[in-house]
Amino acid sequence: MKSKSFITKVVLINMVILAITSTASGDLPDPGMEILLDRTALVITDPQNDFLSPEGVTWGVVGKSVQENNTVENIDRLFKAAKQAEIFVFISPHYYYPTDGDWKFGGALEELMHNIKMYDRKGALNLEGFKGSGSDWLEQYKKYIEDGKTIITSPHKIYGPETNDLVLQLRKRGIDKIILAGMSANLCTESHMRELIEQGFEVAVVADATAAAQFPEGDGYAAALINFRFIANAVWTTDQAVENIGNAFEIEESNDLGGSFKNPDNKYNGLAFSERVDLILRDWITALW
């Protein structure tokens, strides 16, 4: 029998999706977000062991949500789709150094993170004991993150990107559209969404490529879903995000093929990818003859 919290979560997700797809409700608009490859980036918050591994220090409170959402596999699918489409991938990590122990105050979850030594490292320039630790990347993501192309920002220190260089790194590359996922939904992911929106970016949140802690006082994931819908330009499932990235890549590829020919009348525009390739090949053969 499904747990009450699981059923409640499914109902909430369905409510969010219904709100997005319904044209009759008239309550909230659905602005959406068009992916343009040279202006879009995938941003993943905290893809680290302490959140996503059963060995992580938070697994006792986030593990159920991670498993129910299939979060680990969904983030993997986003990495793969982004790399195939050759869009920028950014990681906004979370680290604490010994000097951060001098802080005099903190919020509830902030204090908890310090108490359980979450994301602890020996120092900003010290990788002793880092490999395989709670601060390290989930092993299956390393092939994407450590490929020499992924941009790893300086660490955010509490939840949002106000304390790191994510916005600068995005601006310097002409990025203004963000596909956002990672951990955890109502903390770092939501805080990144809020600040990026405030900074003038379009943001599409991938709702099942995140998860959150569940306490007797509340379900962080359920709380985040509402705010994603209220604030983001779009809320997608992983299936929708992967499809949207793939479609954008096909359009870009077909435009590149079409660019090999004089196209003053935009004769290739508006066609499906297969139709466009077929017409381009016909024109190419005709030109050869």
Secondary structure as GFF3:
##gff-version 3
##sequence-region A 1 289
A	DSSP	alpha_helix	4	21	.	.	.	ID=ss1
A	DSSP	three_ten_helix	37	39	.	.	.	ID=ss2
A	DSSP	beta_strand	40	45	.	.	.	ID=ss3
A	DSSP	alpha_helix	49	52	.	.	.	ID=ss4
A	DSSP	alpha_helix	59	69	.	.	.	ID=ss5
A	DSSP	alpha_helix	71	85	.	.	.	ID=ss6
A	DSSP	beta_strand	88	92	.	.	.	ID=ss7
A	DSSP	three_ten_helix	98	102	.	.	.	ID=ss8
A	DSSP	alpha_helix	108	115	.	.	.	ID=ss9
A	DSSP	three_ten_helix	139	141	.	.	.	ID=ss10
A	DSSP	alpha_helix	142	145	.	.	.	ID=ss11
A	DSSP	beta_strand	151	152	.	.	.	ID=ss12
A	DSSP	three_ten_helix	161	163	.	.	.	ID=ss13
A	DSSP	alpha_helix	166	172	.	.	.	ID=ss14
A	DSSP	beta_strand	177	182	.	.	.	ID=ss15
A	DSSP	pi_helix	185	189	.	.	.	ID=ss16
A	DSSP	alpha_helix	190	198	.	.	.	ID=ss17
A	DSSP	beta_strand	202	206	.	.	.	ID=ss18
A	DSSP	beta_strand	214	215	.	.	.	ID=ss19
A	DSSP	beta_strand	218	219	.	.	.	ID=ss20
A	DSSP	alpha_helix	220	231	.	.	.	ID=ss21
A	DSSP	beta_strand	234	236	.	.	.	ID=ss22
A	DSSP	alpha_helix	238	258	.	.	.	ID=ss23
A	DSSP	alpha_helix	273	288	.	.	.	ID=ss24
###
